[in-house]
């Protein structure tokens, strides 16, 4: 297995996203087990105290349904991020979390905003738009899978439910779109044939060297001398023929 394949299939591709989701459940378990409430550590827009929620808010969830609805897409999308965008995955994840929180703090209603849904929307937007902009078939296919699985989330960037922080969703969506433009470059290395590489020497190529500059075949086939096989001595066989005269018939 090559170093690149080893990096692709290393445990960190699944391990870190799983650890991220596990932290959400640990916080939720502490709240349920010890009867504490961390909601006050969420994002409260345009207050100095509410800034702490930029970091802590994504790890706090109000109900079991809330945390479950965020855990599955968060794990799937962050795993895709770590697999296909290994060079920028930490920047996208941490900067995306911070910028989404700051944007929510800026435009949000005067209420506590908690949950990792803003990060989910950031990942959806980034994976989709970056996959389309990259013009690489693997990433384009990933973008189509993302929109197929989570395209319905787009409705919740609008104020359709007063209990849902659509401001956090909208912030995450635009942060992901912004990252798709900012993080340029080719995420996946395009495979090249030998003749496409810079150090390719046509004179050393066994196939191309058989043609001249006009494309005419000039290679000479090696003459192979016929191999003479010596037949082994066969034993002499003596054949004896016995001729019998047909007997005369008697009347």
Phi, psi and omega in degrees: 000132181287168180296325181292317178295324179296324178291320180299316188260018179289155181300337183292339179298321178258330185297311182293315174300322178294322178295321179300313179294323180297325178297323177299317182287329177295315178298317180294322178295319179299317179298316183287321185286319186253005175066033179257163181228116181263009183301332180291348177268011177281183180279122172245109190303140171059032171232146181297319179295327181288350179293334180298333180292343177302324180264317187273335185303317181298342183266001184248133180224146186278322185225168177296320178296322180298311183289326180291318180296334178269331187292314185296305179295328179296318179292315181296313184288320179291328175295317176298321177298314183290333182279312187268336184237054188295334183282338184234011189298318182291323178296315181296316185291307185284314178294324178296318178298315183291313182292324176296318178295319180294320179294321177296319178298330183279317188253355187289160174291158178289076180205167179280128180247118182230164176107158182266012183295330177297321177293322178299314179294325177297316180292320178300312182295318181295310182297324180288303185291322178295322178296322179289318183289332185291332181061028173253133191296327179295316183284328175294320176297320177298319179298319179292324177294318180298314181290332177291318183282320190234018178296332179293345179291344184301330181296333186271011169274359177249156182286068181273340182218121182295342180276351183255136179280082179293336177297321177293321178295314181296320179297313179297322181297314182286330175294317177297319177297319178297318179296326179297330177275321186286317182275093182267183181101171182265111181297321181249137180287126178284131179288139179242145172286165181301321183284352177266349182283152184293327182271017182286131179243109183295335181291337181264356179280124185295336181272310183294328181296347179274003179237147177275185185292342178266003179087009180276140180285123181238001182295146179249130178277140180288133178282131181254118179290135180297141181267125181267121180262128178275124180281139180292153179294130180263144178293142179289136182244127179259125181250127180243124179259132177246120181256123180252136179279137182289126182294144179284142179279142179257136179281000000 
